[in-house]
Amino acid sequence: MVYKFKLVSDEVSNFSREIEIDSESTFLQLRNVILESVGYTKDELDSFFICDDDWTRHEEITLEDMGSSSDQDVWVMDDTVISEFVEEEGQKLVFVFDYMTDRSFFMELKEIMPGRSLVDPICTLKRGKAPQQSIDIDEFEEKASANGGIKEDLDVDFYGDAQFNDDEIAELSDDIEF
């Protein structure tokens, strides 16, 4: 079965990507096709988070096991099949591509296509230019200091919202034909 994901950014209003991937592919394969579709390098740490309908982050699927000593399960992208966590249309995920500033793409499973399979994932739609992969940390800290040191209070033009609500994703989706 093939999954079609839609990615949007809270930093760039006209940015979106659609990714089609086999449900039995790994999160590492999903990560790689996302990074290729936006022109990012693959040398940064990043993670997927499985979210509820309110974009609250729950399970984390990491690029590498960082050896945490917590009692929580550790899910590594290369070992974790997408269908283990994503099962129904409308499922929300966050892909954090810049750990220093917690910048991310908001993802939603838009369609499940049973009876199909894909050997390699593909980007089927590219719209707009992706935000920069990383931002200058001095600029980030300066902006954060000017806003009382709270990252969530940074203006939308610099960083974006801490969360992405359903109305915003629906607005962006309306602009794109599937």
N, C-alpha and C positions, 0 to 999 in steps of 0.2 A: 504494500500500500504506500502511496506517496502523500507526503504532507506538503502543503503550501503555506509558508510563513510570510507575513508582512512585517517589515521593519520600518520604524519611523524614529525621528530624533526630536528631542525637545529643544535642540539648539538651532536647527535649520528647518524652517517651516515647509519648504518644498522638497525635502529629502524623503525618499522611500526606496525600499528594495523589496522584491519578492523572490523568495528562495523556494525551489522545489527540491525535496530530498526524500529518499526512501525512509520509511518509518523505522527500519532496522539498521540505519546508519548510526554512527556514534556522534556524540556532541562535538568531538574533535573535527569530524568531517563538516558538521554544520558551522563550527567556528571558522574553519579554513575557507569555506565558500563565502561566508560573510566578509572576512578580511579581504579576500580577493575582489569581491564585488565593490568594495569601497576604496581599494588601493592602499590598505594599511599593511605594514610589515607584520610578520608573525613572531617577532622577537620580544613581545611584551606579555606580561601575565594578564590574564583575563578570566572571567567566570560567567557562567549562566546562573540565573536564579529563577526557580519556578515560583510563580506568583499566583495569588488569588485574584478574584475579580476586582479588588481595590488596589492592585499592584503592590500589595504587601509581599515582601520577599520571604520565601520559606527555604526550600532545599537549595543548596549551592552545589553546582557542578564545576570543579576547578580544573585548570590546565594541569597543575601538578599537585601532588600531595605535599603540603607544606609541613607535615609532621606534627600537626596540632595534637595536644594531649587531651583534648576534650572527649567526652563520651559520645559526641555526635558522629554519625556515619560520615565518611569522606567519600565523595563521588568524584572520580577523575574522568575527564572528557574522553580519553582514549578507551576507557573500559566501560563506558556507560552508553547504552543504546537509547536513542531518543524516545522510543515507544514505552520505555520503563517509566517515564515521567509525563509524557504528553499523550493523551488518549482521546481528547474530544475537541471539536471545533470551538474556538473562542478561548482556548487555553492561553494564558498570558505568561510571558517570560521577559526577563531583563538580561541583556548581554552587556556586562561592564567591560569596556575596552580600555579605560584609563583609571587604574586603581588609585593613583595619586589624588585625583579630584572626583572620583566616583562618577565619571561621565559614562553614559551608556546609550544603548539602543533599546527601544521598547518593541517587543515582538508579540505577535498574536498568530495563532494557528487559524488561518482563514478557511482552509478547505482540506478535507481528507478525500483522497481519490483511491477507493478500493479497486482491486483488480489491476493496478498498475504497479510497476517497479522501476527503479532507476539504479544504474550502476554507480554513476557519479552525480552528486548534487549540482544543480545549476541555478544561476540567477536569471530569472525570466523577465524581470522588469527593473530598470534603473531610472530613477527620477531624481533630479537635483544632485548637487554636490555634497558629499559627506562632510561632516565637521572634521576639523583637524584631528589626527590621531592623538596627539598630546599637545598640551599648551604649556607655555613657559611658566614654571612654578613661581618665579618672582612676580610675574604679572598676576597670577592667581592669588598669591599671598597678599599683594598690595590691594587687590580688589576686595579680598576677604576682610582685611584690616579696616578698610573704608566702610565696610558694612558690619562692623562690630565683631568681626572674626567668626561669623556664623556662615558656613558654606551655603546653607539652604536659602539665605537671604540675598545671595548674589542675583543681580538682575538677569532677566531671561536672555538678553542679548549676549551676555558673557558666558553664562553657564547653562541656564535653563531651569525648569521647575524640578523640584525634588521628586514629584510624582507626575504621572501623565494620566489625565482622566479620560473616561470613555468618550465624552463629547469631543475632545480634541482628536482622538484617534479616529472617530467616526467622521469628523470634518476632513481630515487628511485622506481618509478612505474614499470619501465622496468625490474627491478630485481625480481619482485613479480608476480606470476601468479595468476590471478583471477579465 
